[in-house]
Amino acid sequence: MLLGVFLALVVVSCKSKVCECADAHVNAVKEINKTSDPLKKMRILGNKKYQKVFKQCNAMTSEMTPEELKDFEAEYEQCPSVKALKSGDLKQ
């Protein structure tokens, strides 16, 4: 039973990490879409607030098996920020 609780906590914490990655990505996309200047777009992507999260996400996904990556991608698509972006609910 204790193992089941532990596994549930791991799954919940993984989901929040996935959505943290999604939120950072969506926020960066929103900022990038506000400018047509390629240099400004590069500065946005280089912003420390995004780089920290992007590094964590890359480190997490680089160690995943192909099956874990599929699960990550499926969870990513279910994050509220990604759903809102895809549905056009996020306005610039």
PyRosetta script that sets phi, psi and omega in degrees:
from pyrosetta import init, pose_from_sequence

init()
pose = pose_from_sequence("MLLGVFLALVVVSCKSKVCECADAHVNAVKEINKTSDPLKKMRILGNKKYQKVFKQCNAMTSEMTPEELKDFEAEYEQCPSVKALKSGDLKQ")
pose.set_psi(1, -41.5)
pose.set_omega(1, 178.3)
pose.set_phi(2, -62.4)
pose.set_psi(2, -38.1)
pose.set_omega(2, 177.5)
pose.set_phi(3, -62.3)
pose.set_psi(3, -40.8)
pose.set_omega(3, 178.4)
pose.set_phi(4, -62.3)
pose.set_psi(4, -41.6)
pose.set_omega(4, 177.5)
pose.set_phi(5, -64.2)
pose.set_psi(5, -43.3)
pose.set_omega(5, 178.4)
pose.set_phi(6, -60.7)
pose.set_psi(6, -46.5)
pose.set_omega(6, 179.7)
pose.set_phi(7, -63.2)
pose.set_psi(7, -38.7)
pose.set_omega(7, 177.8)
pose.set_phi(8, -63.5)
pose.set_psi(8, -40.8)
pose.set_omega(8, 178.1)
pose.set_phi(9, -65.0)
pose.set_psi(9, -39.8)
pose.set_omega(9, 178.4)
pose.set_phi(10, -63.1)
pose.set_psi(10, -44.0)
pose.set_omega(10, -179.9)
pose.set_phi(11, -63.1)
pose.set_psi(11, -44.5)
pose.set_omega(11, 180.0)
pose.set_phi(12, -63.8)
pose.set_psi(12, -43.6)
pose.set_omega(12, -179.4)
pose.set_phi(13, -66.9)
pose.set_psi(13, -35.3)
pose.set_omega(13, 177.6)
pose.set_phi(14, -64.9)
pose.set_psi(14, -40.5)
pose.set_omega(14, 179.9)
pose.set_phi(15, -62.0)
pose.set_psi(15, -41.3)
pose.set_omega(15, -179.4)
pose.set_phi(16, -67.4)
pose.set_psi(16, -35.4)
pose.set_omega(16, 177.3)
pose.set_phi(17, -66.4)
pose.set_psi(17, -39.9)
pose.set_omega(17, 178.0)
pose.set_phi(18, -62.1)
pose.set_psi(18, -45.3)
pose.set_omega(18, -179.4)
pose.set_phi(19, -71.2)
pose.set_psi(19, -26.9)
pose.set_omega(19, 172.6)
pose.set_phi(20, -63.1)
pose.set_psi(20, -42.6)
pose.set_omega(20, 176.9)
pose.set_phi(21, -62.6)
pose.set_psi(21, -45.4)
pose.set_omega(21, -179.6)
pose.set_phi(22, -62.5)
pose.set_psi(22, -43.9)
pose.set_omega(22, -179.2)
pose.set_phi(23, -61.7)
pose.set_psi(23, -43.9)
pose.set_omega(23, 179.2)
pose.set_phi(24, -63.0)
pose.set_psi(24, -43.2)
pose.set_omega(24, 179.6)
pose.set_phi(25, -62.2)
pose.set_psi(25, -47.6)
pose.set_omega(25, -178.5)
pose.set_phi(26, -63.3)
pose.set_psi(26, -42.8)
pose.set_omega(26, 179.2)
pose.set_phi(27, -63.7)
pose.set_psi(27, -40.2)
pose.set_omega(27, 177.1)
pose.set_phi(28, -63.9)
pose.set_psi(28, -42.7)
pose.set_omega(28, 178.8)
pose.set_phi(29, -61.0)
pose.set_psi(29, -43.2)
pose.set_omega(29, 179.3)
pose.set_phi(30, -60.9)
pose.set_psi(30, -43.7)
pose.set_omega(30, 178.9)
pose.set_phi(31, -66.0)
pose.set_psi(31, -42.7)
pose.set_omega(31, -179.1)
pose.set_phi(32, -63.2)
pose.set_psi(32, -38.2)
pose.set_omega(32, -178.9)
pose.set_phi(33, -68.7)
pose.set_psi(33, -12.8)
pose.set_omega(33, 180.0)
pose.set_phi(34, -83.1)
pose.set_psi(34, -7.9)
pose.set_omega(34, -177.9)
pose.set_phi(35, -134.1)
pose.set_psi(35, 151.3)
pose.set_omega(35, 175.0)
pose.set_phi(36, -105.6)
pose.set_psi(36, -6.3)
pose.set_omega(36, -179.1)
pose.set_phi(37, -75.8)
pose.set_psi(37, 116.9)
pose.set_omega(37, -178.4)
pose.set_phi(38, -60.3)
pose.set_psi(38, -34.4)
pose.set_omega(38, 179.0)
pose.set_phi(39, -67.6)
pose.set_psi(39, -39.2)
pose.set_omega(39, 177.2)
pose.set_phi(40, -65.1)
pose.set_psi(40, -38.1)
pose.set_omega(40, 178.2)
pose.set_phi(41, -62.1)
pose.set_psi(41, -41.4)
pose.set_omega(41, 179.0)
pose.set_phi(42, -66.5)
pose.set_psi(42, -38.9)
pose.set_omega(42, 178.1)
pose.set_phi(43, -64.0)
pose.set_psi(43, -38.6)
pose.set_omega(43, 178.5)
pose.set_phi(44, -61.3)
pose.set_psi(44, -47.7)
pose.set_omega(44, 180.0)
pose.set_phi(45, -65.2)
pose.set_psi(45, -28.6)
pose.set_omega(45, 179.3)
pose.set_phi(46, -85.4)
pose.set_psi(46, -3.5)
pose.set_omega(46, -178.8)
pose.set_phi(47, -58.7)
pose.set_psi(47, 135.2)
pose.set_omega(47, -177.0)
pose.set_phi(48, -57.6)
pose.set_psi(48, -35.2)
pose.set_omega(48, -177.7)
pose.set_phi(49, -64.4)
pose.set_psi(49, -30.1)
pose.set_omega(49, 177.2)
pose.set_phi(50, -87.8)
pose.set_psi(50, -39.1)
pose.set_omega(50, -176.2)
pose.set_phi(51, -60.2)
pose.set_psi(51, -38.8)
pose.set_omega(51, 179.8)
pose.set_phi(52, -61.3)
pose.set_psi(52, -48.5)
pose.set_omega(52, -179.2)
pose.set_phi(53, -68.3)
pose.set_psi(53, -42.5)
pose.set_omega(53, 179.8)
pose.set_phi(54, -60.4)
pose.set_psi(54, -40.7)
pose.set_omega(54, 178.5)
pose.set_phi(55, -62.4)
pose.set_psi(55, -44.2)
pose.set_omega(55, 179.4)
pose.set_phi(56, -63.0)
pose.set_psi(56, -42.5)
pose.set_omega(56, -179.7)
pose.set_phi(57, -65.7)
pose.set_psi(57, -44.1)
pose.set_omega(57, 178.6)
pose.set_phi(58, -62.7)
pose.set_psi(58, -41.0)
pose.set_omega(58, 178.9)
pose.set_phi(59, -63.8)
pose.set_psi(59, -41.2)
pose.set_omega(59, -179.2)
pose.set_phi(60, -65.6)
pose.set_psi(60, -47.4)
pose.set_omega(60, -175.9)
pose.set_phi(61, -74.9)
pose.set_psi(61, -27.3)
pose.set_omega(61, -178.8)
pose.set_phi(62, -67.2)
pose.set_psi(62, -21.3)
pose.set_omega(62, -179.5)
pose.set_phi(63, -97.0)
pose.set_psi(63, 2.6)
pose.set_omega(63, -176.6)
pose.set_phi(64, -86.2)
pose.set_psi(64, 149.1)
pose.set_omega(64, 172.8)
pose.set_phi(65, -75.9)
pose.set_psi(65, 165.1)
pose.set_omega(65, 177.0)
pose.set_phi(66, -55.7)
pose.set_psi(66, -37.5)
pose.set_omega(66, 178.6)
pose.set_phi(67, -67.2)
pose.set_psi(67, -41.4)
pose.set_omega(67, 177.3)
pose.set_phi(68, -64.4)
pose.set_psi(68, -37.0)
pose.set_omega(68, 177.2)
pose.set_phi(69, -64.1)
pose.set_psi(69, -39.1)
pose.set_omega(69, 176.5)
pose.set_phi(70, -61.5)
pose.set_psi(70, -42.8)
pose.set_omega(70, 178.1)
pose.set_phi(71, -64.2)
pose.set_psi(71, -41.6)
pose.set_omega(71, 178.1)
pose.set_phi(72, -59.4)
pose.set_psi(72, -48.6)
pose.set_omega(72, -179.1)
pose.set_phi(73, -62.8)
pose.set_psi(73, -39.8)
pose.set_omega(73, 178.9)
pose.set_phi(74, -64.6)
pose.set_psi(74, -43.3)
pose.set_omega(74, 178.7)
pose.set_phi(75, -67.0)
pose.set_psi(75, -40.8)
pose.set_omega(75, 178.5)
pose.set_phi(76, -54.9)
pose.set_psi(76, -45.0)
pose.set_omega(76, -179.1)
pose.set_phi(77, -65.7)
pose.set_psi(77, -21.5)
pose.set_omega(77, -179.5)
pose.set_phi(78, -91.6)
pose.set_psi(78, -6.2)
pose.set_omega(78, 179.9)
pose.set_phi(79, -65.2)
pose.set_psi(79, 138.7)
pose.set_omega(79, -178.0)
pose.set_phi(80, -54.6)
pose.set_psi(80, -38.8)
pose.set_omega(80, -178.6)
pose.set_phi(81, -66.7)
pose.set_psi(81, -37.5)
pose.set_omega(81, 179.3)
pose.set_phi(82, -70.5)
pose.set_psi(82, -43.0)
pose.set_omega(82, 177.9)
pose.set_phi(83, -60.5)
pose.set_psi(83, -42.9)
pose.set_omega(83, 179.7)
pose.set_phi(84, -64.2)
pose.set_psi(84, -41.2)
pose.set_omega(84, 179.0)
pose.set_phi(85, -62.8)
pose.set_psi(85, -46.1)
pose.set_omega(85, -178.0)
pose.set_phi(86, -68.1)
pose.set_psi(86, -30.8)
pose.set_omega(86, -179.5)
pose.set_phi(87, -85.3)
pose.set_psi(87, -6.8)
pose.set_omega(87, 179.9)
pose.set_phi(88, 82.8)
pose.set_psi(88, 12.5)
pose.set_omega(88, -179.8)
pose.set_phi(89, -73.6)
pose.set_psi(89, -21.7)
pose.set_omega(89, -179.2)
pose.set_phi(90, -86.6)
pose.set_psi(90, 117.1)
pose.set_omega(90, 178.1)
pose.set_phi(91, -99.4)
pose.set_psi(91, 149.5)
pose.set_omega(91, -179.0)
pose.set_phi(92, -80.1)
pose.dump_pdb("model.pdb")
